[in-house]
Amino acid sequence: MDLSKEDGDRRNSLPYPMELGSPAFAPVPVEREKDVILNVGRMHAQQEYDRIMQQVEVLKQQADALQQRLHVSEIMHGVKYGLQPRHGKTYYVYFNSIKNEHWLSMNHPHHWCAGPGEQHTYVMAVKMLGDSTWQEVQLDT
């Protein structure tokens, strides 16, 4: 039996080099490496999840704002006014308790000489947007 052939077969079946000039190696702690890979994967997945959830929050805020605009637009559909509203200009909605109706005015609630009248109550400030929807805006002083 040829000893060198037996050694060659043995060398080919080993998972690591056994010759003197072979590159140095250290056994890989497979379980530890798998844990590291899993933890890195979890970290990256969590970062991606957090980024997506931030985008979801932004989309939710935009959807809520749009829903509010549609609600204000529905209210404005029933408001009485005798002027031609301009896009981007702020108007003021009042409620007339005697006629039981809302009406639109260009007059700021604080700029009336004697006030809008006891039967009129300020409701909100609105602005018509470029898409002809109405948006409630903060009352400027």
N, C-alpha and C positions, 0 to 999 in steps of 0.2 A: 504494500500500500504506500502510495506516495504521500509523504507528510506535508509537502508544500501545497498540494491540491486540497488537502483537508483543512489547512490553515486558511487558504483562500476562501473556501466555502464558509468557514466559520466567520471570517472577517466580513463577508458580504451579508451575513445574517444578523450581525450585531447592529444595534441602533446608534452606535457611536464608534469613532475611529479608534483602532488599537495599535497603530503602527507608530514608531518612534517619531517620524517626521510629520505626523498628522497635526492639524490645527488644534489648539487648546479648546476645550469646551467645558462648560459646567452644566449640570443637569438643570433643566428648566422646571421651576416649581409650578406645575400646570394648574393646580387649584388656585394658587395665589394669582397667577396671570388671568385666569378666568374671572376671579373676583374683581381685579383691576379693570378688565374690559367691561364687565357688567356695570361697575360704578361709573366709569367714564361715559358709557352709553346712557345710563340713567341721568347723569348730570346734563348731557347735551339734550336729551329728550325733555328734561324739566325746563331748560332754558327756552327751547322751542315752544313748549306748552305755555310758558309764561308770556312769551312774545305774542302768541296767538290769542291768549286771553286778554292782553292789552288791546289788541286790534278789535276783539269782540266788544270790549267796553266802549271803545271809540264809536263803533258801529251802533251800539245800543243808544249812546248819547245822541248820535245823529238821527236815529229813528225816532227817539222820543221828541227831539226838537221838531222834526217834520210832522209828527202826530199833533204836537201842540199848535204848529202853524195851521194845520188843517182844521183843528178845533176852533181857532180864532177866526179863520176864514168862514166857517159855518156861522159863527156868531155875526160876523160882519155882513153876511148875506141878508140878515133880517134887520140891519141897522138902517135907519132913515137918514138921508143926507141930500142936501140941495146944492152940492158942489161937485166938481169933477176932481176926484182924487188923483194925485200925481205919484208916480212910483218914487219911492225913496224919501218922501216927505212924511213927517210925523203928524198924526192927527189924534184927536182925543174923543173918546166915546163917553157919552153921558146917558143917564137913565132919567126919563121923565116919568115921575110917579103918577101924575094926573092922567096922562095919555097911555101909561103903561107900555112905553116903547123906548128903545135905544135910539140915539141920534149922534151923528158925527159932527165934530166941530174942529176948526183950525185954532180955536182959542185954548191956550194952556190953562189949566185949572187955577194957577196962581196969578194969571194976568188979566182977569176980569176986573173991571172998575168996581162994580158992586156985587160981584159974584154971579154965577150962572142962574141964580134963582133958587128959592127953597125947594121947589119941586124937582130940581135937577141934581142928580148925584153923579160925581165923577166915577167912571168904571175902570178905564184903562187907556193907555197910550198905545197907538198902533202905527204900523208903517206898511204900505203896500210894497211888496217886493217885485222884482222884474218878471217873475212868473205869474203875477197877479194874485198870489196868495198874500194873506195878511199875517204879520208877525207882531206879537205884543212886545213892546220895548219898555225900558225903564223910563220912568217919568223924570225928565230933566228939570232942573230948577232954574 
